[in-house]
Every structure is written in C-alpha cells, then in structure tokens.
Amino acid sequence: MILISHPTANQNVRQAALALAEAGLLEEFWTCVNWKEDGFLDRYLPFPARVRKELRRRSFPRELKPFIRTFSWREWGRLLSGQLGFSWTTRNEAGLFSMDAVYFSLDRRIARHLPSQRRIKAVYAYDNGALESFRVAKRHGLKCIYEHPIVYWRKVREYQREEAGLHPEWASTLGALSDSEEKLARKDEELALADVVIAPSAFSRDSLAHAPHLKAAVQVIAYGAPPINRRAKPVQGGGKLRVLYVGALSQAKGLGYLLQAAEGLAQQIELTLIGHRVSSAIPEQRMLDRYRWIPSLPHGELLEEMSRHDVLVLPSLHEGFGLVIPEGMAQGLVVITTPHTAGPDLIAEGIDGFIVPIRSAEAIEEKLERLIMDRNLLTEMKLAARRKAETFSWETYRHQLGSMARALIQ
C-alpha cells in the first residue's frame, strides 16, 4: 500500500492518486486543503469570487475522499496572506507561509506519521516535498517513488540566467534565480534517495542526465488529456484569430516573446491571458489592459474558456510537461509550443500543432499569421488536434502508473 503526498494536489497529482486507488494500492493521500464544493461553507460564506474559485480548485472526486488526510495550517496562512496582501509572509523560502514552507511542513508531518503505519510499503512524493519522508522511509525499508514533473534545477538555472542577461526587465519573473543553495541541495538528496523516478516527458527525463547523485531508473509516463470536446466553437470565417495563453505571467513561460509577436498582429488576433502575476511590475499594467486578462480559473472553467479559442501558445523556456498542451488539444486548439516542453512527444508538426524555437517571437508570429491567412488549414488542424488528444487519455496514464507501482512494491 502506498502513501502519496502533495500540498496543492493539482490535476496530475489527482490522477496519480486515482491511478493508485484504481489499482488497489492507495493507503493515504496527504494534502493541505480538502474543500467541499457546494458544501455549506462554499454556498453560504460570502467569499469574494476570486477566493471561491481558488478554494474550488481544492475539491476532490469522491473516489479519493476515503483516503484524504490534511495538514492545513500553513497553506491556509498562505492563501489568507495572498488575499490580505501580506507579501512578506509568503516571501520565497523565508516567509512563514511561503510555498516552500508549505511543502516542507507537509513533508515533516508525513515523516512523523510514517513509523506508526505498518500497512504502508511505499511513499510517493514530488520535487521539493519529499526529503524528510524519504529519509524515514529508507530507515523503515519502504520504497521511495519520486515524481519529477519539472525540468532539473541545474538546467532551469542555466536557462533563466541566460534569459535574465538577454531581457533584464523580465528578471523579476524568473523565480529559480533566487533559490538558495540549501533548497537545491535538498532537491538533489531527494533524487538520490529515490528507488524510481517518474518524468512526464522526454525533455524532463533528459534534463536529469545532469543530476550528479541520481541512481534510480527514470521512467517516462506522459500525462493525459481530458475528454474530447466535440462542441468547440467553429472557426470564424472573417473574424480575428482567437489566441490563448495559459500559465504564470513569467518569462520562464516565454510570455515576453508571445507579447512581442502579438504586437505585430494586433489588428488580426484576439489575445486572452490566463494566469497570475509573479511580479507587480512585469508585464506592465498597460500591456495587460491591452488584452483580456484572467488571473485564475477553476479547472472546469478553464477548459470551457479554452473551447472559445482557436490557438494556444505556450512558448516556454523550460517545462516538464505543460498540461495545457493536451488540455488545449482536447478542446480543439492548435498548440504552438517549444521543444522544451512535452510538445515534441505529443504534436505532429504542421498537422495538429507547431513546434517553434525558444526565444523566437518571429517564429510565433509566422505560425499565427499562417493560420490567419489559411482558415481551411486552421479548421483541419483543430480537428486533427482533437483526434490526437483521443490517443493520450488519463485512463492510459493511470493504467501505466498503476502497473509501475504494483511492480515496484511486489
């Protein structure tokens, strides 16, 4: 039986927990907030809309309810600090309610819990939230399953240092540059303790070749797509191309290059940005006012918003996978992304999407202009994207993950 943990339990984490539950291997699922959508508090407390949306992202399918355990106080502190504007309490690593503090706190709680749990045979944890529980697991002869959904930190730092030199005005959005040596050493020790490492893409796996203490095998198990939306809006014959970006407003996601490309096509596209600001200064407010900006959406509303667009652009400098790629394809979007994502694993160039070089506003603009000028091609590629998304489902992901986990603990 397996204990899995993650503080915020995003979509891929939920699917991993479901995979273990469906395989009969899930013992406990630890997270920070288990919100009951349409429960008493959700219905009757006068939350601001943005708070309600954030909380609803922390609700779970009924199949997982019996397994969920929570350790909440730091995460509630982080969420409340964000609403009150107390940025000093959430400052990177140092703040009492920083994201790092939330990760470390949950990890320590699980480490204290493990010795009393005789049924648990393995601990499944994620980057930056596994060290203490893995140390205890090793002392008690338990297996350590480490999911690495991102790009290895040495490569991330390399890309971000280069970018800060090229575009210093965006440096405040490049969060990895402020990571302490202690935090980075922690990540390397987590990798060294793992019995198996799971990466979601070939790019994520290949980045781990630079990890000096990694001994475990690295398996690629690609994330899946949601059910296909066959009711997506048709292409507008003479209208503007509807372009979407989803992700933090950071240059790590290549946002500046998309905005540069959009300036050259301002009269021919409608651009929507969905994602939270990581810097109060960049992008400038006048730039956000120029386009439609939505700071956050619950997952269901995000998929609905996707279905109203034609193209998704994700020009990331580094991305372990990029869940929005299969999500967008399932909604009938043509995805334009870079080789530093799962794009090459999922997209057939020019058929159901495009792969463009990193740091190339010109390439993004060229692909968008091609779709603007050829609406028949746009229609064909949108249909091809939906067909491709049918071939990588979450059911396939869960089957592969369950089989791997069962083989490990038998």
Summary of the structure (lengths in Angstrom):
residues: 410
radius of gyration: 21.1
end to end distance: 10.1
largest distance: 65.6
contacts: 1388
relative contact order: 0.12
helix: 49%
strand: 15%
